[in-house]
Amino acid sequence: MNKNREIIVIGGGVIGLAIAVELKLRGAEVTVISRDVQQAASDAAAGMLAPMAEDIADTKMLDLCLRSRWLYPEWTSKLENLTGIATGYLPCGILAPLYGDGETGRIGDEETGSKTWLDRETINFYQSGLGQDVAGGWWYPEDGQVDNRCLMRSLIQAAQNLKIEIQEGVTVQAIQQRAGNVTNIMTSQGSFTAEKYVLATGSWASELLPVPVKPVKGQMMSLRMPHQPHEPYPLQRVLFGNNIYFVPRQDGRLILGATVEDVGWTPHNTPQGIQNLLNKATKLYSAVADWQIEEFWWGFRPGTPDELPILGISPCDNLYLATGHYRNGILLAPVTALLMTDLILEQKSDPLLPHFSWQRFSNQSQNKTVNSLNHDFNNGHNSLNVLNQDSANSESNGINLSLEVKEKSPMTIAASPLLSSHSQIISEDQPLIIAGKTFKSRLMTGTGKYPNIEAMQHSIVASGCEIVTVAVRRVQTKAAGHEGLAEAIDWQKIWMLPNTAGCKTADEAVRVARLGREMAKLLGQEDNNFVKLEVIPDAKYLLPDPIGTLEAAEQLVKEGFAVLPYINADPLLAKRLEEVGCATVMPLGSPIGSGQGIRNTANIEIIIEQSQIPVVVDAGIGTPSEAAQAMEMGADALLINSAIALAKNPPAMAQAMGLAAVAGRLAYLAGRIPVKQYASASSPLTGTIS
Ligand SMILES: Cc1cc2nc3c(=O)[nH]c(=O)nc-3n(C[C@H](O)[C@H](O)[C@H](O)COP(=O)(O)OP(=O)(O)OC[C@H]3O[C@@H](n4cnc5c(N)ncnc54)[C@H](O)[C@@H]3O)c2cc1C
């Protein structure tokens, strides 16, 4: 594992593989690290090559897409020659029918060589059977399609034939950086080192770096077109309608897509999504209502705020970014591979690249990480076996929501030693990621209020936590109960979260945060820039000062801290703190040490819903049931100190809290049943003795 490689590409979707193949063809030694090729959006896409039909407004993006489309014939034949696997590339043209009502805006567009207006009669000549409301449409003769699943097979084979090292089933967990360079990457199979790295992890990019990429779900389905011997299939060209498209494959499959849903990582096909597709499809071309359904699936497009990809060098000199291709990643694969290879091997930056640099987001996204509520990160390729009689679709894998051991994505959520030792509960959960650092445990604890150091040590171990917060001031001044504390914890295993407890103003908190960073360094955590920000002027209720907290957070973010602010459960403040670049928000459930539990459920729920960074419920939790409640609500983690330290038996309570955090998380992932007004019998009522 420790050999030094030349280039590591992280992510084995169409973008990662296309770059890897191009790099290798130009003489570089390449390794691809891929968590799970089946979860890639590349497998879930429709494969339209549609720069014109997509009506792309950004002129540089349009240039990029057109260049890629022009590269397609040569690129796919190169792959086909290398592998003997057809990619299904077909420059079949795209018809974009428009309805008379509400869509007339585009009817008046100008014609150019690459698009022609067709009136109702002519469009029906091109494609019979279109809906009655179709008033005409555009014909884009140069757009086309590729069978993206065949393309993926061809790319994987090409990589294998070229002897590219592919590490499939390996997850990159963190990118280790030092002085503006990536030193190595930490993976589920140990550490890997290379001279250069490429991040091509699609929708999952922000798990590893603070880039604003988020999943945009699309549901899809396929039908089988009826076919008479010696006759062509009824659909020959892509139909690009109003929020519906038909992509007829050469083997008789018809791909229907796609919904566009901003629902995070919510998996599955839903009745509403499919109904939506079918309503639109039958309006455009009613014959499909009688055709055989073959398959349903969904995928996550890597979306960015401006819907443009992120391409080019990263803030690290030896790390390159190729992600955020949103709706056009299949189309953009060849040009991305070409431009990135020029950049990586020859330091040649195409004039288009700066437009797609990560820096366009740098003001908003510095030091941000995303919410890690990724409870099913497979793109679901769910064959309906009953309906699917075509073995050509056997590549489709059923996804699995149950809690089972899956070797390819081993993310343990078992935090407590008790759980992990005797029932290995492994689910398709993501770890907790804060400022790029990965944690398995979702419980953080503290060091204050314990009866003695031993109780604290045992409790930390029993809780299974990996983050312990330490009051910088109390350790520095060796306040009562804090003598020898710094030495009592094994900082090789526990990540220190210095906190600014005791600070009443923003200025004080900033000064103490700096001391905290030095303290972490002295204790061997050189790269620890975390600070739990507490600005608390109010001695009675210990409620944090929102204005002072925001001011201090802004300053600390500027100084490069990963700021975890302790706040009242105020959704607007949480959003502002996220915007200034905080790494998490830590809303209180009720006043510190009060053990009143979660008194502000509604506000915390809003914070969780809105937040793109982890939400850590802090303060007030008194019992494991309250800890579980916070996790069931969807909190990413908990910080619990008093309830453990002041319990009669702190280690036992610590363990209970650890279990509760796991139980709550599991329950959240499992999804609770709806609350109903009336009973519903567990066993059927038929067949009972009367
Ligand atoms: C429903 C739908 C329809 C679409 N239709 C079209 C279309 O018609 N035309 C078009 O051009 N585009 C289309 N797209 C968009 C296109 O699919 C994507 O833009 C493209 O696939 C993105 O490719 P990628 O390689 O960046 O990401 P992905 O294909 O998602 O691949 C990312 C890979 O990285 C891996 N990975 C993630 N995190 C890690 C990690 N930490 N360690 C190791 N590996 C990791 C994942 O396992 C995955 O295999 C569609 C997308 C969807 C969802």
The ligand as a Tripos MOL2 file, in Angstrom:
@<TRIPOS>MOLECULE
LIG
   53    58     1     0     0
SMALL
NO_CHARGES

@<TRIPOS>ATOM
      1 C1        -30.8800   10.3880  -13.5800 C.3       1 LIG1
      2 C2        -29.6800   10.9920  -14.2430 C.ar      1 LIG1
      3 C3        -29.6970   11.2490  -15.6130 C.ar      1 LIG1
      4 C4        -28.5870   11.8090  -16.2300 C.ar      1 LIG1
      5 N1        -28.5780   11.9960  -17.5740 N.ar      1 LIG1
      6 C5        -27.4950   12.5000  -18.1910 C.ar      1 LIG1
      7 C6        -27.4580   12.6430  -19.6020 C.ar      1 LIG1
      8 O1        -28.4200   12.3030  -20.2910 O.2       1 LIG1
      9 N2        -26.3340   13.1640  -20.1610 N.ar      1 LIG1
     10 C7        -25.2590   13.5530  -19.4330 C.ar      1 LIG1
     11 O2        -24.2850   14.0290  -19.9980 O.2       1 LIG1
     12 N3        -25.2600   13.4080  -18.0880 N.ar      1 LIG1
     13 C8        -26.3510   12.9020  -17.4600 C.ar      1 LIG1
     14 N4        -26.3770   12.7650  -16.1000 N.ar      1 LIG1
     15 C9        -25.2730   13.3100  -15.3120 C.3       1 LIG1
     16 C10       -24.0970   12.3660  -15.2710 C.3       1 LIG1
     17 O3        -24.5360   11.0750  -14.9840 O.3       1 LIG1
     18 C11       -23.1200   12.8360  -14.1970 C.3       1 LIG1
     19 O4        -22.8080   14.1890  -14.3660 O.3       1 LIG1
     20 C12       -21.8270   12.0370  -14.3030 C.3       1 LIG1
     21 O5        -22.1060   10.6630  -14.2830 O.3       1 LIG1
     22 C13       -20.8880   12.3890  -13.1650 C.3       1 LIG1
     23 O6        -19.7970   11.5290  -13.2690 O.3       1 LIG1
     24 P1        -18.7160   11.4320  -12.1090 P.3       1 LIG1
     25 O7        -17.7080   10.4400  -12.5530 O.co2     1 LIG1
     26 O8        -18.2840   12.7980  -11.7470 O.co2     1 LIG1
     27 O9        -19.5520   10.9190  -10.8410 O.3       1 LIG1
     28 P2        -20.1650    9.4930  -10.5840 P.3       1 LIG1
     29 O10       -20.5330    8.8400  -11.8550 O.co2     1 LIG1
     30 O11       -21.2490    9.6370   -9.5810 O.co2     1 LIG1
     31 O12       -18.9570    8.6830   -9.9730 O.3       1 LIG1
     32 C14       -18.3870    9.0310   -8.7500 C.3       1 LIG1
     33 C15       -17.7060    7.7960   -8.2150 C.3       1 LIG1
     34 O13       -16.8790    8.1840   -7.1470 O.3       1 LIG1
     35 C16       -16.9470    7.1790   -6.1580 C.3       1 LIG1
     36 N5        -16.6340    7.7650   -4.8670 N.ar      1 LIG1
     37 C17       -17.3390    8.6900   -4.1980 C.ar      1 LIG1
     38 N6        -16.7290    8.9940   -3.0400 N.ar      1 LIG1
     39 C18       -15.6350    8.2160   -2.9770 C.ar      1 LIG1
     40 C19       -14.6040    8.0590   -2.0160 C.ar      1 LIG1
     41 N7        -14.5940    8.7840   -0.8960 N.pl3     1 LIG1
     42 N8        -13.6290    7.1550   -2.2650 N.ar      1 LIG1
     43 C20       -13.6220    6.4290   -3.4000 C.ar      1 LIG1
     44 N9        -14.5730    6.5480   -4.3500 N.ar      1 LIG1
     45 C21       -15.5550    7.4300   -4.1410 C.ar      1 LIG1
     46 C22       -18.3740    6.6840   -6.1960 C.3       1 LIG1
     47 O14       -18.4430    5.3690   -5.6780 O.3       1 LIG1
     48 C23       -18.6710    6.7420   -7.6920 C.3       1 LIG1
     49 O15       -18.4280    5.5010   -8.2910 O.3       1 LIG1
     50 C24       -27.4510   12.1590  -15.4620 C.ar      1 LIG1
     51 C25       -27.4240   11.8730  -14.1030 C.ar      1 LIG1
     52 C26       -28.5240   11.2880  -13.5010 C.ar      1 LIG1
     53 C27       -28.4640   10.9590  -12.0380 C.3       1 LIG1
@<TRIPOS>BOND
     1     1     2 1
     2     2     3 ar
     3     2    52 ar
     4     3     4 ar
     5     4     5 ar
     6     4    50 ar
     7     5     6 ar
     8     6     7 ar
     9     6    13 1
    10     7     8 2
    11     7     9 ar
    12     9    10 ar
    13    10    11 2
    14    10    12 ar
    15    12    13 ar
    16    13    14 ar
    17    14    15 1
    18    14    50 ar
    19    15    16 1
    20    16    17 1
    21    16    18 1
    22    18    19 1
    23    18    20 1
    24    20    21 1
    25    20    22 1
    26    22    23 1
    27    23    24 1
    28    24    25 2
    29    24    26 1
    30    24    27 1
    31    27    28 1
    32    28    29 2
    33    28    30 1
    34    28    31 1
    35    31    32 1
    36    32    33 1
    37    33    34 1
    38    33    48 1
    39    34    35 1
    40    35    36 1
    41    35    46 1
    42    36    37 ar
    43    36    45 ar
    44    37    38 ar
    45    38    39 ar
    46    39    40 ar
    47    39    45 ar
    48    40    41 1
    49    40    42 ar
    50    42    43 ar
    51    43    44 ar
    52    44    45 ar
    53    46    47 1
    54    46    48 1
    55    48    49 1
    56    50    51 ar
    57    51    52 ar
    58    52    53 1
@<TRIPOS>SUBSTRUCTURE
     1 LIG1         1 GROUP 0 **** ****
